[in-house]
Amino acid sequence: MTAHDQMRAMLDQLMGTGRNGETTKYQVKFNDSKVCKSFLLGCCPHEILTSTRMDLGECPRIHDLALRADFEKAQQTKDYFYDLDAMEHLQAFITDCDRRTEAAKQRLAETQEELSAEVAVKANSVHELAEQIGQKLAKAEQLGEEGFVDESMKLMEEVDELRKRKLEAEQEYRNSMPASSYQQQKLRVCEVCSAYLGIHDNDRRLADHFGGKLHLGFIKIREKLAELEKNAEKRKEEKRKSSRDRDRDDREDRYRERHREQYVGGRELDRRSKRHRSRSWDRKEREKNDRDRDNRSRSHRSRSRSRERRSHSRHSSSSDKRRDRDRD
């Protein structure tokens, strides 16, 4: 990776997908099912064990530092419970590794000469002391590289003491079995990473193993899994509660959607109020016009009846006069 690529990766990790103000470059969001949730939490075995004897190859899901930055920012305001997804992923991986470890132990039991119980105890003592020496040597070297010289020197003193104990254990083991059998390499399987360790391995080889990327990577994975499993039940309950709350909110949203006419904003209320007042005024105007029309109609009918009465009265008077003349 060039210096330019390293700088881009650092910016992605710090600022996320929008570091250049770009919103359409990334077609995938961190919460997409294609994104590796273990990677977002920094514990994907594909990433941790890369370039080791147990390199798993490229992860089938997406790894992107910018998406991890987006997730870390979003996680501050909403819990996505990706730790449960990562825990299931690591559990499946460690279960498979433990199965391979047991298979390796079975192969050693079938191929190596079986030791008596007493000799086996002494051989295990040598193995355990050798592992302690290798672990402390690796730790001392790491502290020295980080500048903690005093702590490193203190560990080296402990290593010297362990070496003396290992020499005594090896002498007891040598005296408990024939020389021809002692020269045979007695192997055991590392419980952490399933690598083979020999009883005659020197300190340098053991230090390289216990301080190597493979062994330290398995330690990181196992420690992360133990951390996730510690709070697994609590986190599952929190997730169930969150799901219930989300379902309730969804039901409420659907209810409000069905009855959205009852839940209107201030502007909508003002608009409806104006429309209601306008309709009320129009109705009053129509009623007034109807009343005026009725009044005019009644007045017209009244005048018509009056004219009819006057006409009838005149006609009656003329008739009376004619009758009077006829009598005369």
Short mmCIF file of the C-alpha atoms (twelve columns), coordinates in Angstrom:
data_MODEL
# 
_entry.id   MODEL 
# 
loop_
_atom_site.group_PDB 
_atom_site.id 
_atom_site.type_symbol 
_atom_site.label_atom_id 
_atom_site.label_alt_id 
_atom_site.label_comp_id 
_atom_site.label_asym_id 
_atom_site.label_seq_id 
_atom_site.Cartn_x 
_atom_site.Cartn_y 
_atom_site.Cartn_z 
_atom_site.pdbx_PDB_model_num 
ATOM 1   C CA . MET A 1   0.000    0.000   0.000   1 
ATOM 2   C CA . THR A 2   1.412    3.357   -1.021  1 
ATOM 3   C CA . ALA A 3   1.660    6.357   1.281   1 
ATOM 4   C CA . HIS A 4   -1.222   7.957   -0.629  1 
ATOM 5   C CA . ASP A 5   -3.423   4.905   -0.081  1 
ATOM 6   C CA . GLN A 6   -2.510   4.839   3.602   1 
ATOM 7   C CA . MET A 7   -3.471   8.498   3.952   1 
ATOM 8   C CA . ARG A 8   -6.825   7.875   2.234   1 
ATOM 9   C CA . ALA A 9   -7.496   4.922   4.537   1 
ATOM 10  C CA . MET A 10  -6.725   7.039   7.601   1 
ATOM 11  C CA . LEU A 11  -9.099   9.788   6.434   1 
ATOM 12  C CA . ASP A 12  -11.822  7.231   5.709   1 
ATOM 13  C CA . GLN A 13  -11.397  5.723   9.155   1 
ATOM 14  C CA . LEU A 14  -11.569  9.115   10.859  1 
ATOM 15  C CA . MET A 15  -14.267  10.891  8.859   1 
ATOM 16  C CA . GLY A 16  -16.411  8.254   7.172   1 
ATOM 17  C CA . THR A 17  -17.955  8.157   3.703   1 
ATOM 18  C CA . GLY A 18  -18.797  11.860  3.588   1 
ATOM 19  C CA . ARG A 19  -15.327  13.204  4.236   1 
ATOM 20  C CA . ASN A 20  -15.233  14.991  0.858   1 
ATOM 21  C CA . GLY A 21  -18.856  16.052  0.931   1 
ATOM 22  C CA . GLU A 22  -19.727  13.193  -1.405  1 
ATOM 23  C CA . THR A 23  -23.110  11.599  -0.789  1 
ATOM 24  C CA . THR A 24  -23.547  9.444   -3.894  1 
ATOM 25  C CA . LYS A 25  -20.136  7.771   -4.132  1 
ATOM 26  C CA . TYR A 26  -21.014  4.937   -1.746  1 
ATOM 27  C CA . GLN A 27  -23.953  2.850   -2.897  1 
ATOM 28  C CA . VAL A 28  -23.858  0.754   0.298   1 
ATOM 29  C CA . LYS A 29  -24.551  1.999   3.815   1 
ATOM 30  C CA . PHE A 30  -23.012  0.542   6.973   1 
ATOM 31  C CA . ASN A 31  -26.323  -1.084  7.944   1 
ATOM 32  C CA . ASP A 32  -26.596  -2.971  4.649   1 
ATOM 33  C CA . SER A 33  -26.679  -6.762  4.959   1 
ATOM 34  C CA . LYS A 34  -23.663  -6.937  2.642   1 
ATOM 35  C CA . VAL A 35  -21.441  -5.204  5.223   1 
ATOM 36  C CA . CYS A 36  -19.508  -7.351  7.731   1 
ATOM 37  C CA . LYS A 37  -20.773  -6.512  11.218  1 
ATOM 38  C CA . SER A 38  -17.718  -8.142  12.818  1 
ATOM 39  C CA . PHE A 39  -15.486  -5.815  10.804  1 
ATOM 40  C CA . LEU A 40  -17.435  -2.795  12.033  1 
ATOM 41  C CA . LEU A 41  -16.556  -3.903  15.583  1 
ATOM 42  C CA . GLY A 42  -12.936  -4.648  14.649  1 
ATOM 43  C CA . CYS A 43  -13.042  -8.404  15.233  1 
ATOM 44  C CA . CYS A 44  -13.473  -10.113 11.860  1 
ATOM 45  C CA . PRO A 45  -11.218  -13.233 11.703  1 
ATOM 46  C CA . HIS A 46  -10.629  -12.657 7.984   1 
ATOM 47  C CA . GLU A 47  -8.962   -9.354  8.819   1 
ATOM 48  C CA . ILE A 48  -7.182   -10.385 12.026  1 
ATOM 49  C CA . LEU A 49  -5.602   -13.556 10.602  1 
ATOM 50  C CA . THR A 50  -4.592   -12.181 7.219   1 
ATOM 51  C CA . SER A 51  -1.069   -13.144 6.074   1 
ATOM 52  C CA . THR A 52  -0.813   -15.960 8.629   1 
ATOM 53  C CA . ARG A 53  -0.700   -19.727 8.296   1 
ATOM 54  C CA . MET A 54  -4.488   -19.732 8.771   1 
ATOM 55  C CA . ASP A 55  -5.271   -16.891 6.370   1 
ATOM 56  C CA . LEU A 56  -8.984   -17.238 5.594   1 
ATOM 57  C CA . GLY A 57  -8.847   -15.198 2.425   1 
ATOM 58  C CA . GLU A 58  -11.063  -12.259 1.627   1 
ATOM 59  C CA . CYS A 59  -14.217  -11.903 3.696   1 
ATOM 60  C CA . PRO A 60  -17.396  -12.515 1.630   1 
ATOM 61  C CA . ARG A 61  -18.878  -9.352  3.129   1 
ATOM 62  C CA . ILE A 62  -17.792  -5.754  2.630   1 
ATOM 63  C CA . HIS A 63  -14.908  -4.294  4.666   1 
ATOM 64  C CA . ASP A 64  -14.540  -0.508  4.439   1 
ATOM 65  C CA . LEU A 65  -12.978  1.792   7.021   1 
ATOM 66  C CA . ALA A 66  -15.268  4.651   5.996   1 
ATOM 67  C CA . LEU A 67  -18.337  2.521   6.725   1 
ATOM 68  C CA . ARG A 68  -16.850  1.659   10.121  1 
ATOM 69  C CA . ALA A 69  -16.510  5.373   10.873  1 
ATOM 70  C CA . ASP A 70  -20.137  5.921   9.814   1 
ATOM 71  C CA . PHE A 71  -21.251  3.102   12.109  1 
ATOM 72  C CA . GLU A 72  -19.300  4.415   15.102  1 
ATOM 73  C CA . LYS A 73  -20.893  7.831   14.615  1 
ATOM 74  C CA . ALA A 74  -24.411  6.435   14.192  1 
ATOM 75  C CA . GLN A 75  -23.993  4.096   17.170  1 
ATOM 76  C CA . GLN A 76  -23.738  7.150   19.434  1 
ATOM 77  C CA . THR A 77  -27.399  7.982   18.852  1 
ATOM 78  C CA . LYS A 78  -28.914  4.554   18.110  1 
ATOM 79  C CA . ASP A 79  -28.080  1.033   19.259  1 
ATOM 80  C CA . TYR A 80  -27.863  -1.363  16.306  1 
ATOM 81  C CA . PHE A 81  -26.979  -4.466  18.400  1 
ATOM 82  C CA . TYR A 82  -24.292  -5.530  15.932  1 
ATOM 83  C CA . ASP A 83  -22.334  -7.016  18.843  1 
ATOM 84  C CA . LEU A 84  -24.830  -9.913  18.835  1 
ATOM 85  C CA . ASP A 85  -24.223  -10.518 15.125  1 
ATOM 86  C CA . ALA A 86  -20.460  -10.416 15.710  1 
ATOM 87  C CA . MET A 87  -20.766  -12.815 18.641  1 
ATOM 88  C CA . GLU A 88  -22.585  -15.407 16.513  1 
ATOM 89  C CA . HIS A 89  -19.919  -15.019 13.813  1 
ATOM 90  C CA . LEU A 90  -17.039  -15.519 16.274  1 
ATOM 91  C CA . GLN A 91  -18.786  -18.419 17.999  1 
ATOM 92  C CA . ALA A 92  -19.074  -20.290 14.700  1 
ATOM 93  C CA . PHE A 93  -15.419  -19.575 13.894  1 
ATOM 94  C CA . ILE A 94  -14.049  -20.615 17.316  1 
ATOM 95  C CA . THR A 95  -16.226  -23.733 17.368  1 
ATOM 96  C CA . ASP A 96  -14.706  -24.785 14.058  1 
ATOM 97  C CA . CYS A 97  -11.167  -24.061 15.344  1 
ATOM 98  C CA . ASP A 98  -11.738  -26.057 18.523  1 
ATOM 99  C CA . ARG A 99  -12.990  -28.950 16.412  1 
ATOM 100 C CA . ARG A 100 -9.770   -28.853 14.392  1 
ATOM 101 C CA . THR A 101 -7.739   -28.743 17.615  1 
ATOM 102 C CA . GLU A 102 -9.434   -31.881 18.913  1 
ATOM 103 C CA . ALA A 103 -8.875   -33.596 15.567  1 
ATOM 104 C CA . ALA A 104 -5.154   -32.694 15.722  1 
ATOM 105 C CA . LYS A 105 -4.918   -34.085 19.249  1 
ATOM 106 C CA . GLN A 106 -6.542   -37.294 18.056  1 
ATOM 107 C CA . ARG A 107 -4.036   -37.643 15.220  1 
ATOM 108 C CA . LEU A 108 -1.117   -37.148 17.621  1 
ATOM 109 C CA . ALA A 109 -2.538   -39.772 19.961  1 
ATOM 110 C CA . GLU A 110 -2.693   -42.238 17.077  1 
ATOM 111 C CA . THR A 111 0.764    -41.544 15.640  1 
ATOM 112 C CA . GLN A 112 2.941    -40.836 18.687  1 
ATOM 113 C CA . GLU A 113 4.152    -43.453 21.095  1 
ATOM 114 C CA . GLU A 114 1.869    -43.582 24.084  1 
ATOM 115 C CA . LEU A 115 3.506    -42.506 27.336  1 
ATOM 116 C CA . SER A 116 2.848    -43.851 30.768  1 
ATOM 117 C CA . ALA A 117 0.868    -41.656 33.132  1 
ATOM 118 C CA . GLU A 118 3.989    -40.694 35.117  1 
ATOM 119 C CA . VAL A 119 6.034    -39.806 32.021  1 
ATOM 120 C CA . ALA A 120 3.094    -37.911 30.498  1 
ATOM 121 C CA . VAL A 121 2.880    -35.701 33.592  1 
ATOM 122 C CA . LYS A 122 6.592    -34.882 33.356  1 
ATOM 123 C CA . ALA A 123 6.331    -34.170 29.625  1 
ATOM 124 C CA . ASN A 124 3.398    -31.835 30.215  1 
ATOM 125 C CA . SER A 125 5.405    -30.018 32.882  1 
ATOM 126 C CA . VAL A 126 8.169    -29.370 30.329  1 
ATOM 127 C CA . HIS A 127 5.617    -28.168 27.785  1 
ATOM 128 C CA . GLU A 128 3.952    -25.785 30.241  1 
ATOM 129 C CA . LEU A 129 7.253    -24.229 31.360  1 
ATOM 130 C CA . ALA A 130 8.344    -23.864 27.741  1 
ATOM 131 C CA . GLU A 131 5.074    -22.085 26.894  1 
ATOM 132 C CA . GLN A 132 5.482    -19.705 29.825  1 
ATOM 133 C CA . ILE A 133 9.018    -18.886 28.682  1 
ATOM 134 C CA . GLY A 134 7.853    -18.244 25.137  1 
ATOM 135 C CA . GLN A 135 4.967    -16.017 26.261  1 
ATOM 136 C CA . LYS A 136 7.124    -13.927 28.578  1 
ATOM 137 C CA . LEU A 137 9.878    -13.576 25.988  1 
ATOM 138 C CA . ALA A 138 7.391    -12.352 23.425  1 
ATOM 139 C CA . LYS A 139 5.907    -9.887  25.945  1 
ATOM 140 C CA . ALA A 140 9.362    -8.648  26.965  1 
ATOM 141 C CA . GLU A 141 10.280   -7.992  23.336  1 
ATOM 142 C CA . GLN A 142 7.033    -6.104  22.781  1 
ATOM 143 C CA . LEU A 143 7.579    -3.917  25.853  1 
ATOM 144 C CA . GLY A 144 11.151   -3.217  24.790  1 
ATOM 145 C CA . GLU A 145 9.991    -2.083  21.341  1 
ATOM 146 C CA . GLU A 146 7.418    0.208   22.968  1 
ATOM 147 C CA . GLY A 147 10.063   1.797   25.194  1 
ATOM 148 C CA . PHE A 148 9.143    0.151   28.510  1 
ATOM 149 C CA . VAL A 149 12.679   -0.991  29.260  1 
ATOM 150 C CA . ASP A 150 12.301   -1.547  33.002  1 
ATOM 151 C CA . GLU A 151 9.205    -3.733  32.572  1 
ATOM 152 C CA . SER A 152 10.972   -5.680  29.819  1 
ATOM 153 C CA . MET A 153 14.035   -6.316  32.014  1 
ATOM 154 C CA . LYS A 154 11.810   -7.514  34.841  1 
ATOM 155 C CA . LEU A 155 10.155   -10.060 32.533  1 
ATOM 156 C CA . MET A 156 13.567   -11.264 31.374  1 
ATOM 157 C CA . GLU A 157 14.498   -11.986 35.000  1 
ATOM 158 C CA . GLU A 158 11.339   -14.098 35.281  1 
ATOM 159 C CA . VAL A 159 12.326   -15.881 32.044  1 
ATOM 160 C CA . ASP A 160 15.719   -16.773 33.530  1 
ATOM 161 C CA . GLU A 161 14.008   -18.292 36.533  1 
ATOM 162 C CA . LEU A 162 11.657   -20.293 34.333  1 
ATOM 163 C CA . ARG A 163 14.574   -21.584 32.280  1 
ATOM 164 C CA . LYS A 164 16.174   -23.051 35.415  1 
ATOM 165 C CA . ARG A 165 12.924   -24.778 36.296  1 
ATOM 166 C CA . LYS A 166 12.576   -26.057 32.740  1 
ATOM 167 C CA . LEU A 167 16.094   -27.601 32.832  1 
ATOM 168 C CA . GLU A 168 15.179   -29.466 35.999  1 
ATOM 169 C CA . ALA A 169 11.886   -30.665 34.473  1 
ATOM 170 C CA . GLU A 170 13.665   -31.815 31.304  1 
ATOM 171 C CA . GLN A 171 16.191   -33.764 33.380  1 
ATOM 172 C CA . GLU A 172 13.403   -35.542 35.233  1 
ATOM 173 C CA . TYR A 173 11.659   -36.309 31.956  1 
ATOM 174 C CA . ARG A 174 14.902   -37.627 30.387  1 
ATOM 175 C CA . ASN A 175 15.592   -39.898 33.360  1 
ATOM 176 C CA . SER A 176 12.092   -41.379 33.251  1 
ATOM 177 C CA . MET A 177 12.374   -42.941 29.778  1 
ATOM 178 C CA . PRO A 178 14.881   -44.648 27.450  1 
ATOM 179 C CA . ALA A 179 17.313   -42.417 25.548  1 
ATOM 180 C CA . SER A 180 15.975   -43.618 22.193  1 
ATOM 181 C CA . SER A 181 12.453   -42.574 23.071  1 
ATOM 182 C CA . TYR A 182 13.604   -39.262 24.539  1 
ATOM 183 C CA . GLN A 183 15.127   -38.213 21.227  1 
ATOM 184 C CA . GLN A 184 11.748   -38.489 19.537  1 
ATOM 185 C CA . GLN A 185 9.968    -35.184 19.178  1 
ATOM 186 C CA . LYS A 186 6.927    -35.134 21.457  1 
ATOM 187 C CA . LEU A 187 4.341    -32.764 20.070  1 
ATOM 188 C CA . ARG A 188 1.336    -31.096 21.596  1 
ATOM 189 C CA . VAL A 189 -1.338   -28.844 20.169  1 
ATOM 190 C CA . CYS A 190 -1.596   -25.190 21.194  1 
ATOM 191 C CA . GLU A 191 -5.001   -24.742 22.822  1 
ATOM 192 C CA . VAL A 192 -5.284   -21.178 21.526  1 
ATOM 193 C CA . CYS A 193 -4.415   -21.447 17.829  1 
ATOM 194 C CA . SER A 194 -4.146   -25.240 17.247  1 
ATOM 195 C CA . ALA A 195 -0.490   -25.009 16.108  1 
ATOM 196 C CA . TYR A 196 1.907    -27.870 16.909  1 
ATOM 197 C CA . LEU A 197 4.511    -27.302 19.643  1 
ATOM 198 C CA . GLY A 198 7.461    -29.634 20.267  1 
ATOM 199 C CA . ILE A 199 8.931    -30.551 23.613  1 
ATOM 200 C CA . HIS A 200 12.434   -29.828 22.247  1 
ATOM 201 C CA . ASP A 201 11.575   -26.433 20.714  1 
ATOM 202 C CA . ASN A 202 14.068   -23.767 21.749  1 
ATOM 203 C CA . ASP A 203 13.120   -20.485 23.416  1 
ATOM 204 C CA . ARG A 204 13.442   -18.489 20.206  1 
ATOM 205 C CA . ARG A 205 11.023   -20.674 18.329  1 
ATOM 206 C CA . LEU A 206 8.532    -20.548 21.202  1 
ATOM 207 C CA . ALA A 207 8.858    -16.768 21.490  1 
ATOM 208 C CA . ASP A 208 8.180    -16.441 17.764  1 
ATOM 209 C CA . HIS A 209 5.102    -18.595 18.139  1 
ATOM 210 C CA . PHE A 210 3.579    -16.861 21.191  1 
ATOM 211 C CA . GLY A 211 4.483    -13.421 19.894  1 
ATOM 212 C CA . GLY A 212 3.447    -14.187 16.345  1 
ATOM 213 C CA . LYS A 213 0.483    -12.741 14.499  1 
ATOM 214 C CA . LEU A 214 -1.366   -16.049 14.377  1 
ATOM 215 C CA . HIS A 215 -1.285   -16.749 18.109  1 
ATOM 216 C CA . LEU A 216 -1.951   -13.122 19.101  1 
ATOM 217 C CA . GLY A 217 -4.764   -12.947 16.570  1 
ATOM 218 C CA . PHE A 218 -6.473   -15.965 18.126  1 
ATOM 219 C CA . ILE A 219 -6.017   -14.433 21.578  1 
ATOM 220 C CA . LYS A 220 -7.721   -11.247 20.356  1 
ATOM 221 C CA . ILE A 221 -10.599  -13.201 18.828  1 
ATOM 222 C CA . ARG A 222 -11.114  -15.382 21.901  1 
ATOM 223 C CA . GLU A 223 -10.951  -12.410 24.279  1 
ATOM 224 C CA . LYS A 224 -13.440  -10.472 22.158  1 
ATOM 225 C CA . LEU A 225 -15.789  -13.459 22.081  1 
ATOM 226 C CA . ALA A 226 -15.566  -13.847 25.868  1 
ATOM 227 C CA . GLU A 227 -16.345  -10.134 26.258  1 
ATOM 228 C CA . LEU A 228 -19.383  -10.375 23.986  1 
ATOM 229 C CA . GLU A 229 -20.689  -13.536 25.630  1 
ATOM 230 C CA . LYS A 230 -20.386  -11.952 29.068  1 
ATOM 231 C CA . ASN A 231 -23.206  -9.495  28.339  1 
ATOM 232 C CA . ALA A 232 -25.021  -11.585 25.732  1 
ATOM 233 C CA . GLU A 233 -28.203  -12.282 27.730  1 
ATOM 234 C CA . LYS A 234 -28.556  -8.661  28.795  1 
ATOM 235 C CA . ARG A 235 -28.012  -7.443  25.258  1 
ATOM 236 C CA . LYS A 236 -30.523  -9.933  23.843  1 
ATOM 237 C CA . GLU A 237 -33.144  -8.725  26.299  1 
ATOM 238 C CA . GLU A 238 -32.403  -5.114  25.368  1 
ATOM 239 C CA . LYS A 239 -32.772  -6.021  21.699  1 
ATOM 240 C CA . ARG A 240 -36.128  -7.734  22.335  1 
ATOM 241 C CA . LYS A 241 -37.335  -4.693  24.241  1 
ATOM 242 C CA . SER A 242 -36.130  -2.391  21.480  1 
ATOM 243 C CA . SER A 243 -37.940  -4.552  18.901  1 
ATOM 244 C CA . ARG A 244 -41.164  -4.374  20.914  1 
ATOM 245 C CA . ASP A 245 -40.847  -0.606  21.224  1 
ATOM 246 C CA . ARG A 246 -40.143  -0.303  17.502  1 
ATOM 247 C CA . ASP A 247 -43.154  -2.481  16.661  1 
ATOM 248 C CA . ARG A 248 -45.320  -0.321  18.907  1 
ATOM 249 C CA . ASP A 249 -44.020  2.817   17.239  1 
ATOM 250 C CA . ASP A 250 -44.716  1.306   13.819  1 
ATOM 251 C CA . ARG A 251 -48.284  0.506   14.841  1 
ATOM 252 C CA . GLU A 252 -48.742  4.037   16.114  1 
ATOM 253 C CA . ASP A 253 -47.346  5.429   12.882  1 
ATOM 254 C CA . ARG A 254 -49.734  3.301   10.852  1 
ATOM 255 C CA . TYR A 255 -52.615  4.425   13.081  1 
ATOM 256 C CA . ARG A 256 -51.666  8.066   12.613  1 
ATOM 257 C CA . GLU A 257 -51.364  7.484   8.879   1 
ATOM 258 C CA . ARG A 258 -54.897  6.066   8.761   1 
ATOM 259 C CA . HIS A 259 -56.235  8.941   10.817  1 
ATOM 260 C CA . ARG A 260 -53.985  11.693  9.537   1 
ATOM 261 C CA . GLU A 261 -57.018  13.901  8.834   1 
ATOM 262 C CA . GLN A 262 -57.437  14.208  12.591  1 
ATOM 263 C CA . TYR A 263 -53.822  15.256  13.096  1 
ATOM 264 C CA . VAL A 264 -53.193  18.416  11.083  1 
ATOM 265 C CA . GLY A 265 -50.744  21.226  11.579  1 
ATOM 266 C CA . GLY A 266 -51.412  24.843  12.476  1 
ATOM 267 C CA . ARG A 267 -51.298  26.036  8.871   1 
ATOM 268 C CA . GLU A 268 -53.724  23.351  7.821   1 
ATOM 269 C CA . LEU A 269 -56.047  24.299  10.658  1 
ATOM 270 C CA . ASP A 270 -55.907  27.970  9.618   1 
ATOM 271 C CA . ARG A 271 -56.619  27.026  6.019   1 
ATOM 272 C CA . ARG A 272 -59.564  24.852  7.023   1 
ATOM 273 C CA . SER A 273 -60.862  27.551  9.363   1 
ATOM 274 C CA . LYS A 274 -60.764  30.136  6.577   1 
ATOM 275 C CA . ARG A 275 -62.473  27.748  4.220   1 
ATOM 276 C CA . HIS A 276 -65.147  27.051  6.861   1 
ATOM 277 C CA . ARG A 277 -65.720  30.778  7.444   1 
ATOM 278 C CA . SER A 278 -65.966  31.353  3.709   1 
ATOM 279 C CA . ARG A 279 -68.485  28.576  3.330   1 
ATOM 280 C CA . SER A 280 -70.443  29.869  6.331   1 
ATOM 281 C CA . TRP A 281 -70.552  33.378  4.849   1 
ATOM 282 C CA . ASP A 282 -71.686  31.993  1.494   1 
ATOM 283 C CA . ARG A 283 -74.402  30.004  3.219   1 
ATOM 284 C CA . LYS A 284 -75.601  33.051  5.120   1 
ATOM 285 C CA . GLU A 285 -75.660  35.088  1.922   1 
ATOM 286 C CA . ARG A 286 -77.702  32.411  0.197   1 
ATOM 287 C CA . GLU A 287 -80.107  32.248  3.119   1 
ATOM 288 C CA . LYS A 288 -80.460  36.043  3.086   1 
ATOM 289 C CA . ASN A 289 -81.084  36.062  -0.638  1 
ATOM 290 C CA . ASP A 290 -83.635  33.294  -0.222  1 
ATOM 291 C CA . ARG A 291 -85.409  35.298  2.480   1 
ATOM 292 C CA . ASP A 292 -85.415  38.417  0.336   1 
ATOM 293 C CA . ARG A 293 -86.798  36.441  -2.555  1 
ATOM 294 C CA . ASP A 294 -89.505  34.967  -0.338  1 
ATOM 295 C CA . ASN A 295 -90.386  38.419  0.991   1 
ATOM 296 C CA . ARG A 296 -90.616  39.848  -2.496  1 
ATOM 297 C CA . SER A 297 -92.719  36.940  -3.590  1 
ATOM 298 C CA . ARG A 298 -95.080  37.353  -0.646  1 
ATOM 299 C CA . SER A 299 -95.300  41.086  -1.255  1 
ATOM 300 C CA . HIS A 300 -96.083  40.471  -4.905  1 
ATOM 301 C CA . ARG A 301 -98.781  37.967  -4.053  1 
ATOM 302 C CA . SER A 302 -100.254 40.394  -1.512  1 
ATOM 303 C CA . ARG A 303 -100.393 43.193  -4.085  1 
ATOM 304 C CA . SER A 304 -101.977 40.849  -6.590  1 
ATOM 305 C CA . ARG A 305 -104.684 39.892  -4.150  1 
ATOM 306 C CA . SER A 306 -105.311 43.553  -3.333  1 
ATOM 307 C CA . ARG A 307 -105.734 44.373  -7.018  1 
ATOM 308 C CA . GLU A 308 -108.073 41.459  -7.404  1 
ATOM 309 C CA . ARG A 309 -110.173 42.627  -4.473  1 
ATOM 310 C CA . ARG A 310 -110.361 46.185  -5.827  1 
ATOM 311 C CA . SER A 311 -111.272 44.911  -9.265  1 
ATOM 312 C CA . HIS A 312 -113.917 42.672  -7.831  1 
ATOM 313 C CA . SER A 313 -115.260 45.508  -5.759  1 
ATOM 314 C CA . ARG A 314 -115.545 47.778  -8.800  1 
ATOM 315 C CA . HIS A 315 -117.211 45.066  -10.788 1 
ATOM 316 C CA . SER A 316 -119.745 44.440  -8.026  1 
ATOM 317 C CA . SER A 317 -120.511 48.144  -7.757  1 
ATOM 318 C CA . SER A 318 -121.169 48.415  -11.528 1 
ATOM 319 C CA . SER A 319 -123.450 45.442  -11.396 1 
ATOM 320 C CA . ASP A 320 -125.474 46.963  -8.594  1 
ATOM 321 C CA . LYS A 321 -125.853 50.190  -10.500 1 
ATOM 322 C CA . ARG A 322 -127.111 48.396  -13.575 1 
ATOM 323 C CA . ARG A 323 -129.643 46.502  -11.573 1 
ATOM 324 C CA . ASP A 324 -130.871 49.723  -9.980  1 
ATOM 325 C CA . ARG A 325 -131.348 51.316  -13.409 1 
ATOM 326 C CA . ASP A 326 -133.226 48.335  -14.694 1 
ATOM 327 C CA . ARG A 327 -135.681 48.534  -11.814 1 
ATOM 328 C CA . ASP A 328 -136.318 52.164  -12.406 1 
# 
